[in-house]
Amino acid sequence: MDPNSHPMNQTLDLLGRRWVLRILWELHRREELGAAALRDRCEGISTSVLHSRLADLLADARSDHVDPD
C-alpha cells in the first residue's frame, strides 16, 4: 500500500496546505458566509486560492476514506 494513499496522510496533506486551517477556523463559527465575506476574513488570500482550497475541502469531505484492507 502506498503510504501517501493512507487516509491519515491525505488528511494531513490537506490540512498542511496554506490557508486551509484559517478557512476552517472561519467556517467553524457556523455563521453563513459567502465567498466574499470569507475572503475578507482571511485577509491576504486571493480569490483563486480561496476557491481552490474550498474545492479541495469539499472534495475531501465527499471522498470515502475507506481503508481497502
LOLUMRO-563651 format. One record per atom (N, C-alpha, C): x, y, z. Coordinates in steps of 0.02 Angstrom, whole numbers, plus 50000, padded with zeros to 5 digits. Layout:
// LOLUMRO-563651
XYZ
...
//
This chain:
// LOLUMRO-563651
500434994150000
500005000050000
500455006250000
500305010749956
500675016949952
500535021150015
501055023150052
500945027050114
500585033650101
500675036450042
500345042850026
499595042050015
499365035850003
498655034849991
498275033450056
498625032950111
498295031650175
497865037750193
497255036750217
496805042350233
497105047450280
497495045250330
497795050050377
498285054550341
498695051650297
499175055650259
498825060550213
498275058450183
497905062950139
497605068750179
497355067250238
497065072450281
497605077350303
498175074750325
498725079150346
498975083350288
498995080550229
499195084350170
498715090150158
498075088750162
497575094050152
497635099450205
497695097450269
497745102250323
498385106350320
498905103650288
499535107050283
499565112150227
499065112350185
499065117150130
498925124150158
499275128950128
499195135850152
498465138050149
498235141350200
497575144250208
497035139350231
497145132950226
496605128250243
496395128850316
496875129150362
496685129650433
496335136250447
496545141550415
496215148050426
495495147850400
495405144850342
494725144250314
494295140150360
494545134550384
494165130350430
494005134050495
494485137950519
494365141950580
493785146750569
493775150150514
493235154950500
492575151350490
492585145550458
491955141950446
491685138650509
492115137150558
491875133750618
491415138050660
491405144550648
490975149050686
490235148050670
490095144050620
489425142150600
489005148050576
489325153250556
488975158850525
488925157350451
488395159550421
488345158850349
488785164150317
489275161850279
489735166450246
489735165050171
489695170350133
489805169750062
490555169850049
490745168649988
491455168449971
491795175249984
491445180649969
491745187249979
491865188650053
491375186950096
491465188050167
492025183650195
492055177450171
492585172950193
493265175550171
493305178050110
493925180950085
494125186950127
493655191150146
493805196950188
494075194850256
493805189450284
494045187050349
494735183850345
494885181150287
495555178050276
495975183250240
496135188550274
496485194150244
497125191850209
497185193650146
497775191950107
497685186150060
497135182450065
497035176750021
496745179249954
496975176349901
496695178249835
496055174349823
495645176949779
495015173549762
495145166649733
495645166049690
495785159549659
496025154449710
496435156549757
496665151849809
496085149849854
495675154649872
495095153049914
494645147849880
494495148949818
494075144249781
494405137449774
495055137449763
495415131149758
495405127249824
495525130749880
495515127349945
494815124949963
494315128849948
493625126649961
493455120449920
493675120349858
493565114449815
493925108349844
494545109349869
494915103949900
494555101249961
494305105750003
493945103650063
493305099950046
492945102349997
492325098949976
492465092049947
492985091649907
493165085149877
493365080249932
493735082649982
493945078350037
493335076150078
492865080550088
492275078850127
491845073750091
491865073750025
491455069149986
491785062349975
492445061949985
492775055549974
492635050850033
492695044450018
492515039450069
493045037950120
493665038850104
494215037250150
494135030450182
493945025650143
493865018850169
494515015150157
494765011950210
495375008050204
495215001650166
495565000350111
495404994450071
495594987950104
495974988050158
496174981850192
495624978950234
//
